Amino acid sequence: MNSITTTTPLPPQTSSTAAAASGELLTQDQLARRLGISRRTLHTWIRHKTVPMIKVRGFCRFEFHKVLAALQQHEQAVVPSPESTRIIKR
């Protein structure tokens, strides 16, 4: 028997910049995958208000560019100055 196999191409992956430019709202799973973190870590960040979110019909949604900006701002606020990390010898 001859069988013909056809494959349909997968849709192209949207890049982070394309998602940011379009104002796409991401789910928790999508955001966690893009950031390379677990959903548990994302949930912790949500509880601590580290990342901004939007509630849409009771579901959390995220704008990627706003999340990146918030994480960069959070990182700058948490990074200790060189003076505070000095080791004191006794």
N, C-alpha and C positions, 0 to 999 in steps of 0.2 A: 504494500500500500504506500502511496505517496501522500505524505501529509505536509501541508504548508503551514509554517509557523510564522505568525506576524507578531511583531512587538510594537507596542505603542511607546513613543518616547515619554519619559517622565517630564513633568513640568519643571522648568528651571527653578533652582533654589533662589529665594529672594535674599539679597544681601542685607546686612544691617543698615547700610546707608540708604538703600531703596526703601526699606521699611520705615526708617526715620523720616525720609522725605515725603512719603505718602501719608504719614500720620496713622499708620496701621496700628490697631490695638491688638496686643498679644495676650494670649492666655498664660497662666502660670507655667504650664508645661513648655510652651514655646519660649518664654523668657528664660526659664532655667536652662534649656538647651542652648540658647544663644549665648548665655553668659558662662556656660560650662560649669554650672553649680547644681546641687541637688535641690529638689523641691522643698526639702526640709530647711535648707539654708535660706531659700527664698522666703519661706513662711516666717522664719525668724526675722528676716529683714523687714517683712511687712509688719509684723507685730511691733517692732522697734521703730517703725516709720522711717527706715533708712531709704526705702525706695518709694517713690510716689505711685499711687494707683488710682484707678477710676472704677467706681462700681457701676456696672451696666446690668440692669435687671437682676441685681443680687449677685452678680459674678464679678470677680476682680479682673480688671484689664489694665494693661501697661503700655505706655508710649515709650518705645525703646530709647529714643534720644533723650527723653527726660530722665529715664532711669540711669543712663550712662552719666549724664550731668550730675545727678544726685550722688552717684557713687564716687565720682571724682571729687566732688565737694566734701563728701564724708571722709574720703581718704586724706585730703589735705587737712581736715580738722583733727584727725586722729594721729597723724604722723607726729611723733614727739620731736622737739628741737634737739640738736646735738648736745646742748648743755644739760638737758634733763636725762640723757642716757649715759652720762659720765659714770664710770665705775669708781666708787669710793673705796680706797684700800684702808684697812684698819691696822 
